[in-house]
Amino acid sequence: MTTKHLDNEIEEMLKLTDPRSSFDIFANEMYQNNCVEREAYGDPILTYDEYIEKNMQFLLDNLPQGVV
């Protein structure tokens, strides 16, 4: 087994035990990316709630197929 295969297997196992919804997981990943981007440009970091409020339509429009 390759390391990548094990990583994928572990990731799948974690998804099964994660109590968050698929949308919450996706939104949190996008929020983390947004924080990195804002920090790189010297913009103020939003709280998670602010990010969700300001970007809900973007998140819904970009939700991967099969999520929610």
C-alpha positions as CSV (number, residue, x, y, z in Angstrom):
1,M,0.0,0.0,0.0
2,T,1.3,3.5,-0.8
3,T,1.3,6.4,1.6
4,K,-1.2,8.2,-0.6
5,H,-3.6,5.3,-0.4
6,L,-3.2,5.1,3.3
7,D,-3.8,8.9,3.6
8,N,-7.0,8.5,1.5
9,E,-8.1,5.6,3.6
10,I,-7.6,7.5,6.8
11,E,-9.4,10.5,5.4
12,E,-12.4,8.4,4.5
13,M,-12.4,6.9,8.0
14,L,-12.3,10.4,9.6
15,K,-15.2,11.5,7.4
16,L,-17.3,8.7,8.7
17,T,-16.7,9.8,12.3
18,D,-16.9,13.5,11.7
19,P,-20.2,14.8,13.2
20,R,-20.2,17.9,10.9
21,S,-22.3,18.0,7.8
22,S,-20.7,17.8,4.4
23,F,-21.6,21.5,3.9
24,D,-19.9,22.4,7.2
25,I,-16.7,20.6,6.2
26,F,-16.7,22.3,2.8
27,A,-17.4,25.7,4.3
28,N,-14.6,25.3,6.9
29,E,-12.1,24.3,4.2
30,M,-13.1,27.3,2.2
31,Y,-12.9,29.6,5.3
32,Q,-9.3,28.3,6.0
33,N,-8.3,29.1,2.4
34,N,-9.9,32.5,2.7
35,C,-7.9,33.2,5.9
36,V,-4.6,32.3,4.1
37,E,-5.5,34.5,1.2
38,R,-6.5,37.4,3.3
39,E,-3.4,37.1,5.4
40,A,-1.2,37.1,2.2
41,Y,-2.8,40.3,1.0
42,G,-2.7,42.0,4.4
43,D,-6.5,42.0,4.7
44,P,-8.3,41.6,8.0
45,I,-9.3,38.0,8.9
46,L,-13.0,37.5,9.2
47,T,-14.5,35.3,11.9
48,Y,-16.0,32.1,10.7
49,D,-19.5,33.5,11.2
50,E,-18.7,36.7,9.3
51,Y,-17.3,34.6,6.4
52,I,-20.4,32.4,6.2
53,E,-22.7,35.4,6.3
54,K,-20.8,37.3,3.6
55,N,-20.2,34.3,1.4
56,M,-23.2,32.0,1.7
57,Q,-24.3,32.3,-1.9
58,F,-20.7,31.8,-3.1
59,L,-20.5,28.6,-1.0
60,L,-23.8,27.3,-2.2
61,D,-22.9,28.1,-5.9
62,N,-19.5,26.3,-5.5
63,L,-20.6,23.3,-3.4
64,P,-19.2,20.1,-5.0
65,Q,-21.8,17.7,-6.5
66,G,-23.0,15.2,-4.0
67,V,-22.6,17.5,-1.0
68,V,-25.8,18.3,0.9
